[in-house]
Amino acid sequence: MDPIIAATHADPYPYYAQQRAEGGMVFHQGLKLWVASSARAVAAVLAHPDCHVRPPQEPVPKAIAGGMAGQVFAQLMRMNEGERHRCPRSAIEPGLALIDVSEVEALVSARLITPDAAGLYNAMFRGPVCVVAALLGFSPAQGRAISELTADFVACLSPFSDQAQLHAAHGAAEQLRGYFVELLEDPDNKSALLAGVRQRFAADHEALIANLIGLFSQTYEATAGLIGNALLALIRNPSLRSESTRVDHLIAEVQRFDPSVQNTRRFVVAPCEIDGMRLSSGDVILVLLASANRDPQLNERPNAFMLDRPQRRSFTFGVGRHHCPGKMLALEIASATLKQILAHRPDWDCLIWHYRPSLNSRLPHFNDGPAHNFKRCETPPSGETAHEPAPGVHEWCRH
């Protein structure tokens, strides 16, 4: 096990606890980077002005630097510092905060959701993007096409992608840009969200389009992981399937307890001291958000899944200048989607799953399977067990 493999391990939380016990900020000799695992160290890294989201010598990954996906990436607020971060954020964040929960629920309920594996995939990975597309003024048909293109575009963000996937990502970026060019020129667009973003955005038309595409890409995986890991919580804890369970409380605890984004990275641009350790310019820090969420210094009884947890604290959506502006929207879409899935009463015993390959995300992918061929693995949800199956192991094991 190492801090990167942990993201898709069946139960990484005992390992994270071990990392915290060995020091909140330590250098990993094998990976040649610093690892921040405690709540104190993670908070310090995320707040430090000399810890940037991209290395200065490579603002855009080399694999995509020559195409349209790279052009979009270069302008994303989440991949920039200073004005290129603050200006797009100040334009987009206020509108996201004003979206009506009832509008989100109506858009989710209008979608056809089925309780089988194909239906869960669409609800997790396609539905949230369709909701955001509708909020921006796209038609349902356009939203479906945009969700497919977003699936292709996010491949440019993964080092696991091959050349064919990267080529498709460039094409998707070009087509997504075309959709937004047409939308921004449509005099009949009635979207309050888009009108507000346009009004607050600076004159840089291409940066506006890039960050609207970025809104889709951030929605795609983060919200899918929220929904998927909430489903896993229900599989592991049948008592949570009660009609009295508050779905919004369930989603809120899932994002702390088993988050879709397990880690992020920061790149040191000047010598500095963090949590008592001296770091040099050029150092890389792996920030274990999921580990910090389970730090007893942040939350009491952190390994207990508590729907009514008082003063819940979490690093899942970041803190400080790079805090995710779409946090509340993601939680609302995930809650509304999970309600619809539960209304269709899934056959929990017929679902099998695995985690998608990733260096930082925890995204379950469900498949259908005959219940009599599968037996549930006894992996307690508390994270307190020392049981460690192989990385990415199915929660339901064939016998």
For each residue, the residues with C-beta under 8 A, 3 or more apart:
1: 5 6 9 12 15 388 391
2: 5 6 28 30 31
3: 6 19 28 31 35 37 263 286 288
4: 7 31 263 286 359 360
5: 1 2 8 9 391
6: 1 2 3 9 12 15 16 262 288
7: 4 12 262 263 290 358 359 360 361 362
8: 5 355 356 357 358 362 391 392
9: 1 5 6 12 15 388 391 392
10: 377 379 388 389 390 391 392 393 395
11: 14 379 383 385 387 388 389
12: 1 6 7 9 15 16 262 290
13: 16 17 290 291 294 303 383 384
14: 11 17 18 383 384 385 386 388
15: 1 6 9 12 18 19 388
16: 6 12 13 19 20 37 288 290 291 294
17: 13 14 20 21 291 294 383
18: 14 15 21 22
19: 3 15 16 22 26 35 37 288 291
20: 16 17 23 24 37 38 291 295
21: 17 18
22: 18 19 26
23: 20 26 37 38
24: 20 36 37 38 39 40 41 42 275
25: 34 35 36 37 38 41 44 45 274 275 276 277
26: 19 22 23 34 35 37 277
27: 33 34 35 277
28: 2 3 31 32 33 34 35 286
29: 32
30: 2
31: 2 3 4 28 35 286
32: 28 29 284
33: 27 28 283 284 285 286
34: 25 26 27 28 277 279 283 284 285 286
35: 3 19 25 26 27 28 31 285 286 288
36: 24 25 41 42 44 45 274 275 285 286 287 288 292
37: 3 16 19 20 23 24 25 26 41 42 288 291 292
38: 20 23 24 25 41 42 275 291 292 295 297
39: 24 42 43 292 295 297 298 315
40: 24 43 44 275 295 297
41: 24 25 36 37 38 44 45 274 275 292
42: 24 36 37 38 39 45 46 287 288 289 291 292 315
43: 39 40 46 47 292 315 319
44: 25 36 40 41 47 48 274 275
45: 25 36 41 42 48 51 266 274 285 287
46: 42 43 51 266 287 315 318 319 320 322
47: 43 44 319 320
48: 44 45 51 266 272 274
49:
50: 268 269 270 272
51: 45 46 48 266 267 268 269 272 274 285
52: 55 56 81 266 267 268 269
53: 78 79 80 81 265 266 267 322
54: 58 59 60 79 80 267
55: 52 58 59 267 282 284
56: 52 59 267 269
57:
58: 54 55 61 62
59: 54 55 56 74 79 80
60: 54 64 65 70 73 74
61: 58 64 65 70 73 156 159
62: 58 65
63: 156 159 161 166
64: 60 61 67 69 70 73 156 166 169 170
65: 60 61 62 70
66: 70
67: 64 70 71 166 169 170 173
68: 71 72 170 171 173 174 177
69: 64 72 73 153 156 166 169 170 172 173
70: 60 61 64 65 66 67 73 74 156 170
71: 67 68 74 75 173 206 210
72: 68 69 75 76 153 173 176 177 210 213 214
73: 60 61 64 69 70 76 79 156 157
74: 59 60 70 71 79 210
75: 71 72 80 84 88 206 207 210 211
76: 72 73 79 80 88 210 211 214
77: 80 84 85 86 87 88 89 92 211 214
78: 53 85 214 218 322
79: 53 54 59 73 74 76
80: 53 54 59 75 76 77 84 85
81: 52 53 84 85
82: 85 86
83: 86 87
84: 75 77 80 81 87 88 207
85: 77 78 80 81 82 88 89 321 322
86: 77 82 83 89 90 321
87: 77 83 84 90 91 201 202 207
88: 75 76 77 84 85 91 92 201 207 208 211
89: 77 85 86 92 93 325
90: 86 87 93 94 200
91: 87 88 94 197 200 201 202 208 211
92: 77 88 89 95 96 197 200 211 215 325
93: 89 90 96 97 325
94: 90 91 97 98 196 200
95: 92 98 99 192 193 196 197 200
96: 92 93 99 193 325 326 328 329
97: 93 94 325 328
98: 94 95 192 193 196
99: 95 96 103 104 135 193 328 329 332
100: 103 104
101: 104 105 332 336
102: 105 106
103: 99 100 106 107 135
104: 99 100 101 107 108 131 135 329 332 333 336
105: 101 102 108 109 332 336 339
106: 102 103 109 110
107: 103 104 110 111 130 131 134 135
108: 104 105 111 127 131 333 336 337 339 340
109: 105 106 336 340
110: 106 107 140
111: 107 108 123 127 130 340
112:
113: 119 122 123 127 337 340 341 344
114: 118 119 344
115: 119 120 341 344 345 346 347
116: 119 120 346 368
117: 120 121 351 366 367 368
118: 114 121 122 368
119: 113 114 115 116 122 123 344
120: 115 116 117 123 124 228 231 341 346 351 366
121: 117 118 124 125 126 365 366
122: 113 118 119 125 126 127
123: 111 113 119 120 126 127 227 337 340 341
124: 120 121 127 128 223 224 227 228 337
125: 121 122 128 129 147 151 220 224
126: 121 122 123 129 130 144 147 148 151
127: 108 111 113 122 123 124 130 131 147 333 337
128: 124 125 131 132 219 220 223 224 227 330 333 334 337
129: 125 126 132 133 143 146 147 150 216 219 220
130: 107 111 126 127 133 134 140 143 144 146 147
131: 104 107 108 127 128 134 135 143 333
132: 128 129 135 136 215 216 219 329 333
133: 129 130 136 138 142 143 146 147 216
134: 107 130 131 137 138 140 143
135: 99 103 104 107 131 132 191 193
136: 132 133 183 191 193 194 212
137: 134 183 186 189 190 191 194
138: 133 134 142 143 146 179 183
139: 142 143
140: 110 130 134 143 144
141: 144 145
142: 133 138 139 145 146 179
143: 129 130 131 133 134 138 139 140 146 147
144: 126 130 140 141 147 148
145: 141 142 148 149 179
146: 129 130 133 138 142 143 149 150 176 179 216
147: 125 126 127 129 130 133 143 144 150 151 220
148: 126 144 145 151 152
149: 145 146 152 153 172 175 176 179
150: 129 146 147 153 154 172 176 216 217 219 220
151: 125 126 147 148 154 155 220
152: 148 149 155 165 168 169 171 172
153: 69 72 149 150 156 169 172 173 176 213 216 217
154: 150 151 157 158 169 217 220 221
155: 151 152 158 161 165 166 168 169
156: 61 63 64 69 70 73 153 161 166 169 170 173
157: 73 154 217
158: 154 155 161 358 359
159: 61 63 359
160: 357 358 359
161: 63 155 156 158 165 166 169
162: 165 166
163: 166 167
164: 167 168
165: 152 155 161 162 168 169
166: 63 64 67 69 155 156 161 162 163 169 170
167: 163 164 170 171
168: 152 155 164 165 171 172
169: 64 67 69 152 153 154 155 156 161 165 166 172 173
170: 64 67 68 69 70 156 166 167 173 174
171: 68 152 167 168 174 175
172: 69 149 150 152 153 168 169 175 176
173: 67 68 69 71 72 153 156 169 170 176 177 213
174: 68 170 171 177 178
175: 149 171 172 178 179
176: 72 146 149 150 153 172 173 179 180 213 216
177: 68 72 173 174 180 181 209 213
178: 174 175 181 182
179: 138 142 145 146 149 175 176 182 183
180: 176 177 183 184 209 212 213
181: 177 178 184 185 209
182: 178 179 185 186
183: 136 137 138 179 180 186 189 194
184: 180 181 194 198 205 208 209
185: 181 182
186: 137 182 183 189
187:
188:
189: 137 183 186 194 195
190: 137
191: 135 136 137 194 195
192: 95 98 195 196
193: 95 96 98 99 135 136 196 197
194: 136 137 183 184 189 191 197 198
195: 189 191 192 198 199
196: 94 95 98 192 193 199 200
197: 91 92 95 193 194 200 201 208 212
198: 184 194 195 201 208
199: 195 196
200: 90 91 92 94 95 196 197
201: 87 88 91 197 198 204 207 208
202: 87 91 207
203:
204: 201 207 208
205: 184 208 209
206: 71 75 209 210
207: 75 84 87 88 201 202 204 210 211
208: 88 91 184 197 198 201 204 205 211 212
209: 177 180 181 184 205 206 212 213
210: 71 72 74 75 76 206 207 213 214
211: 75 76 77 88 91 92 207 208 214 215
212: 136 180 197 208 209 215 216
213: 72 153 173 176 177 180 209 210 216 217
214: 72 76 77 78 210 211 217 218
215: 92 132 211 212 218 219 326
216: 129 132 133 146 150 153 176 212 213 219 220
217: 150 153 154 157 213 214 220 221
218: 78 214 215 221 222 324 326
219: 128 129 132 150 215 216 222 223 326 329 330 333
220: 125 128 129 147 150 151 154 216 217 223 224
221: 154 217 218 224 225 260 361 363
222: 218 219 225 226 260 261 324 330
223: 124 128 219 220 226 227 260 330 333 334
224: 124 125 128 220 221 227 228 260 363
225: 221 222 228 229 259 260 261 361 362 363 364
226: 222 223 229 230 251 254 255 260 330 331 334
227: 123 124 128 223 224 230 231 334 337 338 341
228: 120 124 224 225 231 232 260 353 363 364 365 366
229: 225 226 232 233 254 258 259 260 362 364
230: 226 227 233 234 250 251 254 334 338
231: 120 227 228 234 235 338 341 346 351 364 366
232: 228 229 235 236 258 353 364 395
233: 229 230 236 237 240 250 253 254 257 258 305 381
234: 230 231 237 238 240 241 250 348
235: 231 232 238 348 351 376 395
236: 232 233 379 380 381 395
237: 233 234 240 305 381
238: 234 235 241 348
239: 242
240: 233 234 237 245 250 307
241: 234 238 245 342 348
242: 239 245
243:
244:
245: 240 241 242 249 250 307
246: 249 250 307
247: 250 251 335 338 339 342
248: 251 252 331 335
249: 245 246 252 253 307 308
250: 230 233 234 240 245 246 247 253 254 307 338
251: 226 230 247 248 254 255 331 334 335 338
252: 248 249 255 256 312 331
253: 233 249 250 256 257 305 306 307 309 312
254: 226 229 230 233 250 251 257 258 259
255: 226 251 252 259 260 314 316 317 331
256: 252 253 259 293 299 309 312 313 314 316
257: 233 253 254 293 294 305 381
258: 229 232 233 254 290 362 381
259: 225 229 254 255 256 262 289 290 293 314 316 362
260: 221 222 223 224 225 226 228 229 255 316 361 362 363
261: 222 225 264 289 290 316 360 361 362
262: 6 7 12 259 288 289 290 360 361 362
263: 3 4 7 286 287 288 289 290 359 360
264: 261 287 289 318 360
265: 53 284 285 286 287 360
266: 45 46 48 51 52 53 284 285 287
267: 51 52 53 54 55 56 282 283 284 285
268: 50 51 52 271 272 279 280 281 282 283 284 285
269: 50 51 52 56 281
270: 50 281
271: 268 278 279 280 281
272: 48 50 51 268 278 279
273: 276 277 278 279
274: 25 36 41 44 45 48 51 277 279 285
275: 24 25 36 38 40 41 44
276: 25 273
277: 25 26 27 34 273 274
278: 271 272 273
279: 34 268 271 272 273 274 283 285
280: 268 271 283
281: 268 269 270 271
282: 55 267 268
283: 33 34 267 268 279 280
284: 32 33 34 55 265 266 267 268
285: 33 34 35 36 45 51 265 266 267 268 274 279
286: 3 4 28 31 33 34 35 36 263 265
287: 36 42 45 46 263 264 265 266
288: 3 6 16 19 35 36 37 42 262 263 291 292
289: 42 259 261 262 263 264 292 293 315 316 318
290: 7 12 13 16 258 259 261 262 263 293 294 316 362
291: 13 16 17 19 20 37 38 42 288 294 295
292: 36 37 38 39 41 42 43 288 289 295 298 315
293: 256 257 259 289 290 298 299 302 313 314 315 316
294: 13 16 17 257 290 291 299 302 303 383
295: 20 38 39 40 291 292 298 299 302
296: 299 300 301 302
297: 38 39 40
298: 39 292 293 295 302 313
299: 256 293 294 295 296 302 309 311 312 313
300: 296
301: 296 304 306
302: 293 294 295 296 298 299
303: 13 294 382 383 384
304: 301 382
305: 233 237 253 257 381 382
306: 253 301 309
307: 240 245 246 249 250 253
308: 249
309: 253 256 299 306 312
310:
311: 299
312: 252 253 256 299 309
313: 256 293 298 299
314: 255 256 259 293 317
315: 39 42 43 46 289 292 293 318 319
316: 255 256 259 260 261 289 290 293
317: 255 314 323 324 327 330
318: 46 264 289 315 322 323 324
319: 43 46 47 315 323
320: 46 47 323
321: 85 86
322: 46 53 78 85 318
323: 317 318 319 320 327
324: 218 222 317 318 327 330
325: 89 92 93 96 97
326: 96 215 218 219 329 330
327: 317 323 324 330 331
328: 96 97 99 331 332
329: 96 99 104 132 219 326 332 333
330: 128 219 222 223 226 317 324 326 327 333 334
331: 226 248 251 252 255 327 328 334 335
332: 99 101 104 105 328 329 335 336
333: 104 108 127 128 131 132 219 223 329 330 336 337
334: 128 223 226 227 230 251 330 331 337 338
335: 247 248 251 331 332 338 339
336: 101 104 105 108 109 332 333 339 340
337: 108 113 123 124 127 128 227 333 334 340 341
338: 227 230 231 247 250 251 334 335 341 342
339: 105 108 247 335 336 342 343
340: 108 109 111 113 123 336 337 343 344
341: 113 115 120 123 227 231 337 338 344 346
342: 241 247 338 339 345 346
343: 339 340
344: 113 114 115 119 340 341
345: 115 342
346: 115 116 120 231 341 342 351
347: 115 350 351 371
348: 234 235 238 241 351
349: 371 374
350: 347 368 369 370 371
351: 117 120 231 235 346 347 348 366 367 368 369 396
352: 366 367 368 369 374 394 395 396
353: 228 232 364 365 366 367 394 395 396
354: 364 365 392 393 394
355: 8 358 362 363 364 365 392
356: 8 361 363 364 365
357: 8 160 392
358: 7 8 158 160 355 361 362 363
359: 4 7 158 159 160 263
360: 4 7 261 262 263 264 265
361: 7 221 225 260 261 262 356 358
362: 7 8 225 229 258 259 260 261 262 290 355 358
363: 221 224 225 228 260 355 356 358
364: 225 228 229 231 232 353 354 355 356
365: 121 228 353 354 355 356
366: 117 120 121 228 231 351 352 353
367: 117 351 352 353
368: 116 117 118 350 351 352
369: 350 351 352 373 374 396
370: 350 373 374
371: 347 349 350 374
372:
373: 369 370 398 399
374: 349 352 369 370 371 396 397 398 399
375: 396 397 399
376: 235 395 396 397
377: 10 389 393 394 395 396 397
378: 387
379: 10 11 236 385 387 389 395
380: 236 383 384 385
381: 233 236 237 257 258 305
382: 303 304 305 385
383: 11 13 14 17 294 303 380
384: 13 14 303 380
385: 11 14 379 380 382
386: 14
387: 11 378 379
388: 1 9 10 11 14 15
389: 10 11 377 379 393
390: 10 393
391: 1 5 8 9 10
392: 8 9 10 354 355 357
393: 10 354 377 389 390 397
394: 352 353 354 377 397 398
395: 10 232 235 236 352 353 376 377 379
396: 351 352 353 369 374 375 376 377
397: 374 375 376 377 393 394
398: 373 374 394
399: 373 374 375
